[in-house]
Amino acid sequence: MGKIRLAVFDMAGTTIHDENNVAKAFQKALNEAGYPQVTLKEANEKMGYSKPQAIRELLEIHEPNSDKITDAIIERIHSDFVNGMLHYYATEPGIKPVDDAEEVFEALHDMGIKVALDTGFSRDITDIILKRVGWDQSGHIDATAASDEVQKGRPYPFMIQKIMDELGIEDSKSVIKIGDTEVDINEGHNADCLMSIGVTNGVYSRQELIPHRPTHLVSNLRELIEIVKQYESALMS
């Protein structure tokens, strides 16, 4: 095992403060499309996935006529969700980074580790969030990947691989993945990352994340720095 060169973080719920607003907007888009039985719990369970994929999976549960589950209806529901999220992230005054996120990014940079973000959001939502929190040109972030920029979003490894290609990193065992959902953890495993770390202050509890075999669980981002330092120290011993 070699030195850690890249840390890939999830956005909403991991590095961007979220009070379940994404799941609520997702549920609302489905409810208003004629599926009032979709619950907030179900919406939460799909957090982290690319949203068109999540919509399709929920329709397969709640639409008895499979002929009605078309690309057109998925696109319409997704468009409603995107419009709601664009308005929310453009106008909501409480959009901010998670406590200590920027401090952790700086600490990783000081250790020679690049910092990237990947997300189940599409690029348009991603960019407006980055702009709102000042990460579009702050130097905190070295690369980003959105789910509509790859063949398939999480839990597939393609966003991490896209970031690796962009940053010239060839060995997945020099990459760590950090996120607050099971799909983040499985993305890290599927990309063969050195670590796939679960954050327990998001939508999933510690008990809900454990079955997905995270290499580590942390209750806040600051704990990540100690994990990295311990790993780096072990390499030198």
Number of C-alpha atoms within 10 A of each C-alpha: 9 12 15 22 21 26 21 29 23 23 26 27 25 25 22 18 18 19 13 16 14 20 21 16 20 27 24 21 24 24 15 11 14 10 16 13 11 19 15 16 12 15 21 18 16 22 26 27 24 20 24 21 17 21 23 19 13 16 21 14 10 14 14 10 9 11 7 13 16 11 10 10 15 20 15 15 22 20 14 18 20 20 15 18 21 17 12 18 20 15 11 10 9 11 16 17 22 17 15 13 18 16 13 18 23 18 14 22 19 10 15 13 20 21 22 23 23 27 27 29 25 18 16 14 21 23 16 17 24 20 14 17 14 14 16 18 10 11 13 20 19 20 18 24 26 21 23 18 13 16 10 15 28 25 21 20 21 20 28 32 17 18 20 20 11 13 15 9 15 11 15 19 18 19 26 25 29 29 32 30 28 27 22 32 28 22 25 29 23 16 21 19 22 19 23 26 27 31 29 22 15 21 21 19 15 16 9 12 20 16 9 17 15 21 16 15 20 18 15 17 24 16 13 19 15 11 15 18 13 11 15 15 10 9 11 7 5
